[in-house]
Amino acid sequence: MLDNMKMLGALGALMKNKDKLAGAGDRIKRKLEGVRVTGSAGGGAVTAHAGGNLQVTAIEISPALANGMAADEKTRLAAGNLIAEAVNDALAQAQVRVREAVDTEAKALGLDGIPDLGGLGGLLGGGR
């Protein structure tokens, strides 16, 4: 019952701020354009760079790992796992920055404290 009341209050706040909400997505996109994060794996053997748009922009492989990748199948598989780990690390960091930007915009609109709307918070890498 209390959750339903919170939901109604949240919907009321959204309706009250509908004009402000219209530009919120654009403001968030602009904030995230400059976001750059770096993830790594294997003690820096692989580094992945990603942006606020949750896209990987670059992968760096250390010379030692690159040389070892030609050695055998086991080393290539290990390298592939390190690359995946670095990419996942970078994307997790980017998701945190996206959540922060969305939360900041919501607070600026007076929408802080809105409950998780049926798991929608999970769309950005896990709800709260």
C-alpha positions in Angstrom: 0.0 0.0 0.0 2.7 2.4 1.0 4.7 1.6 -2.2 1.6 2.3 -4.3 1.3 5.7 -2.6 4.9 6.5 -3.3 4.3 5.5 -6.9 1.4 7.8 -7.2 3.4 10.6 -5.7 6.2 9.9 -8.2 3.8 10.0 -11.1 2.4 13.3 -9.8 6.0 14.7 -9.6 6.6 13.5 -13.2 3.5 15.2 -14.5 4.3 18.4 -12.6 7.7 18.5 -14.2 6.8 17.3 -17.7 8.2 20.5 -19.4 11.5 20.1 -17.6 11.6 16.4 -18.4 11.4 17.1 -22.1 15.0 18.3 -22.1 16.4 16.0 -19.5 17.5 13.3 -21.9 19.4 15.8 -24.0 21.1 17.3 -20.9 22.1 13.8 -19.8 23.5 12.9 -23.2 25.5 16.1 -23.3 26.9 15.3 -19.8 27.9 11.8 -20.9 29.5 12.8 -24.2 32.7 13.7 -22.4 32.8 10.7 -20.0 35.8 8.5 -20.6 36.5 5.5 -18.4 39.2 2.8 -18.4 39.0 -0.8 -17.3 41.8 -3.2 -17.1 42.7 -6.9 -16.5 45.7 -9.0 -16.0 47.5 -6.4 -14.0 47.3 -4.0 -17.0 48.0 -6.5 -19.7 44.8 -5.4 -21.3 43.2 -2.0 -21.0 39.7 -1.1 -22.4 38.4 2.4 -22.9 34.7 3.2 -23.0 32.6 6.3 -23.2 29.4 7.5 -21.5 27.4 6.1 -24.4 28.5 2.6 -23.1 30.5 1.9 -26.3 34.1 0.6 -26.2 36.4 3.1 -27.9 39.7 1.3 -27.7 41.5 -1.8 -26.5 45.2 -1.8 -25.6 47.1 -5.1 -25.3 50.6 -5.1 -23.8 53.4 -6.1 -26.1 54.2 -9.2 -23.8 50.6 -10.4 -24.1 50.4 -9.7 -27.8 53.7 -11.7 -28.4 52.4 -14.6 -26.2 49.1 -14.8 -28.2 50.9 -16.3 -31.1 52.4 -19.0 -28.9 49.5 -21.4 -28.5 45.7 -21.9 -28.2 45.8 -21.8 -24.4 47.5 -18.4 -24.4 45.0 -17.0 -27.0 42.1 -18.2 -24.9 43.6 -16.5 -21.8 44.1 -13.3 -23.8 40.5 -13.4 -24.9 39.3 -13.8 -21.4 41.5 -10.8 -20.3 40.1 -8.7 -23.1 36.5 -9.6 -22.1 37.3 -8.8 -18.4 38.8 -5.4 -19.2 35.8 -4.5 -21.4 33.4 -5.6 -18.7 35.3 -3.5 -16.2 35.2 -0.4 -18.4 31.5 -0.8 -19.2 30.7 -1.3 -15.5 32.5 2.0 -14.7 30.6 3.7 -17.5 27.3 2.4 -16.2 28.1 4.0 -12.8 28.7 7.3 -14.5 25.4 7.0 -16.4 23.5 6.3 -13.2 25.2 9.3 -11.5 24.2 11.6 -14.4 20.6 10.3 -14.4 20.4 10.7 -10.6 21.8 14.2 -10.7 19.3 15.2 -13.4 16.4 13.6 -11.4 17.4 15.5 -8.3 17.6 18.8 -10.3 14.1 18.1 -11.4 12.9 17.4 -7.8 12.5 13.7 -8.6 14.9 12.3 -6.1 13.5 9.6 -3.8 11.3 8.0 -6.5 11.1 4.2 -5.9 12.4 1.7 -8.5 9.6 1.7 -11.1 9.1 -2.0 -11.5 12.8 -2.8 -12.0 13.4 -0.1 -14.5 16.5 0.9 -12.5 18.0 -2.4 -13.6 18.2 -1.1 -17.2 21.3 0.8 -16.2 23.2 -2.1 -14.7 21.2 -3.1 -11.6 18.6 -1.3 -9.5 19.0 0.0 -6.0 
